[in-house]
Structure formats: C-alpha cells, structure tokens
Amino acid sequence: MMTPSPAMKWLAIAAILGMGFIHVVEARDAFGDATYKGLLFVGNGVGALAAAIGIYRDQRSIGWMLGLLVAAGAIIAYVASRTVGLPGLPAEPDAWLEPLGVAAVLCETLFVILFIATRKARHDAPR
C-alpha cells in the first residue's frame, strides 16, 4: 500500500469517523431491534475510531485494514438487512432510502474506494 496523500488520508479519516458516528447515534434504536444489532452498531463505532487513529498514525494494518473490515462489513449488513434479513429480524425492504442509512453507506463506500485507490496506486507505481 502506498503512503496516501494528506488529502486522501484526511478524507478516509472523515469517512470512517462519519460512518462510526452514525452507527453510534443509531445504536439505541438498534438495541430496540435486537441486542446483538445494538452491540454491532457500538462495535462499528469503536472499530471506526480505532481505524481513524490507526490511519492518522500511519499504522496501515490497524488503520486501513480495520477500516476496510468495518466499512465492508457494514455495507454487507445493510444489504442483508434489507434483503434476506438479519438473524431473528425480518428483512426491511422499505428502508433502503432511510437518510442516516444512506449517509452511512456513502461514507462506507467512500472509504472502500479510498482503500482501493491506495492499493492500486502502489501497484501502478514505477519500481
């Protein structure tokens, strides 16, 4: 992985923190759905914070890799919750455009794109 530009680094930090903040804010409602869902939302926020700190400190494994795991996992759970449903919870097909959910997915997707861009730039760099 290449060293990202300062702009890319700060954009990634903002994206991952935005996603984590949204999940922490929504955790109370998630606990109302199922305890495990609330715990996942809180875990998402904690993981996002740890990833942001890792990115800030240029610790690639804890920053970028943890961020990818948290963001991609959240995207997968978002799609699953609206299609097949989560364990013990019915699918929510009418919730695709819920504003905070959309905002979180945008942050997650931006982070994944930035992760891929840093990986691609490394492979494209002259050796």
C-alpha positions as CSV (number, residue, x, y, z in Angstrom):
1,M,0.0,0.0,0.0
2,M,1.4,3.4,-0.9
3,T,1.5,6.2,1.6
4,P,-1.7,8.2,0.8
5,S,-1.6,11.9,0.2
6,P,-2.6,14.1,3.2
7,A,-5.9,14.9,1.5
8,M,-6.6,11.2,0.9
9,K,-5.7,10.3,4.5
10,W,-8.0,13.0,6.0
11,L,-10.8,12.1,3.6
12,A,-10.5,8.5,4.7
13,I,-10.5,9.5,8.4
14,A,-13.6,11.7,7.9
15,A,-15.4,8.9,6.0
16,I,-14.7,6.3,8.6
17,L,-15.5,8.6,11.5
18,G,-18.7,9.7,9.8
19,M,-19.8,6.1,9.4
20,G,-18.9,5.3,13.0
21,F,-20.7,8.3,14.4
22,I,-23.9,7.4,12.5
23,H,-23.8,3.9,13.9
24,V,-23.2,5.1,17.5
25,V,-26.1,7.5,17.1
26,E,-28.4,4.8,15.8
27,A,-27.2,2.2,18.3
28,R,-30.1,3.0,20.7
29,D,-32.7,2.1,18.1
30,A,-30.7,-0.9,17.1
31,F,-30.7,-2.2,20.6
32,G,-34.5,-2.0,20.4
33,D,-34.5,-4.3,17.4
34,A,-32.1,-6.9,18.9
35,T,-29.3,-6.7,21.5
36,Y,-26.8,-8.2,19.1
37,K,-27.7,-5.5,16.5
38,G,-27.1,-2.7,19.0
39,L,-23.8,-4.3,20.0
40,L,-22.7,-4.5,16.3
41,F,-23.6,-0.8,15.9
42,V,-21.5,0.2,19.0
43,G,-18.7,-2.1,17.8
44,N,-18.8,-0.4,14.4
45,G,-18.3,3.0,16.1
46,V,-15.4,1.7,18.2
47,G,-13.8,0.0,15.2
48,A,-14.2,3.2,13.2
49,L,-12.5,5.2,15.9
50,A,-9.6,2.7,16.1
51,A,-9.3,2.7,12.3
52,A,-9.2,6.5,12.2
53,I,-6.5,6.6,14.9
54,G,-4.5,4.0,13.0
55,I,-4.8,5.9,9.7
56,Y,-3.7,9.1,11.5
57,R,-0.7,7.4,13.0
58,D,0.2,5.7,9.6
59,Q,-0.4,2.2,11.1
60,R,-1.6,0.5,8.0
61,S,-2.9,-2.7,9.4
62,I,-4.9,-1.2,12.3
63,G,-6.0,1.8,10.2
64,W,-6.7,0.9,6.6
65,M,-7.3,-2.9,7.1
66,L,-9.5,-2.5,10.1
67,G,-11.4,0.4,8.4
68,L,-11.9,-1.9,5.3
69,L,-13.3,-4.7,7.5
70,V,-15.6,-2.3,9.4
71,A,-16.9,-0.5,6.3
72,A,-17.3,-3.5,4.1
73,G,-19.0,-5.4,6.9
74,A,-21.4,-2.6,7.4
75,I,-22.2,-2.5,3.7
76,I,-22.9,-6.2,3.7
77,A,-25.1,-6.0,6.8
78,Y,-27.0,-3.0,5.3
79,V,-27.8,-5.0,2.1
80,A,-28.6,-8.2,4.1
81,S,-30.9,-6.4,6.5
82,R,-33.0,-5.1,3.5
83,T,-33.0,-8.3,1.5
84,V,-32.7,-11.6,3.4
85,G,-33.0,-10.1,6.9
86,L,-30.7,-10.4,9.9
87,P,-30.8,-13.4,12.3
88,G,-34.0,-13.1,14.3
89,L,-35.1,-10.0,12.4
90,P,-37.3,-9.7,9.3
91,A,-36.0,-8.0,6.1
92,E,-36.7,-4.3,5.9
93,P,-37.2,-3.8,2.1
94,D,-38.8,-0.4,2.6
95,A,-35.7,1.0,4.5
96,W,-33.3,1.3,1.5
97,L,-33.5,5.2,1.5
98,E,-33.6,5.8,5.2
99,P,-31.5,9.0,5.4
100,L,-28.9,8.0,8.1
101,G,-28.5,4.6,6.5
102,V,-27.8,6.2,3.1
103,A,-25.3,8.6,4.7
104,A,-23.5,5.7,6.4
105,V,-23.4,3.7,3.2
106,L,-21.9,6.7,1.3
107,C,-19.2,7.1,4.0
108,E,-18.5,3.3,3.9
109,T,-18.4,3.3,0.1
110,L,-16.1,6.3,0.0
111,F,-13.7,4.6,2.5
112,V,-13.6,1.4,0.4
113,I,-12.9,3.4,-2.7
114,L,-10.1,5.2,-1.0
115,F,-8.7,1.9,0.3
116,I,-8.7,0.5,-3.3
117,A,-7.1,3.7,-4.6
118,T,-4.2,3.4,-2.2
119,R,-3.7,-0.2,-3.1
120,K,-4.0,0.5,-6.9
121,A,-1.5,3.4,-6.7
122,R,1.0,1.1,-5.1
123,H,0.7,-1.4,-7.9
124,D,0.9,1.3,-10.6
125,A,3.9,3.0,-9.1
126,P,7.2,2.5,-11.0
127,R,9.7,0.2,-9.3
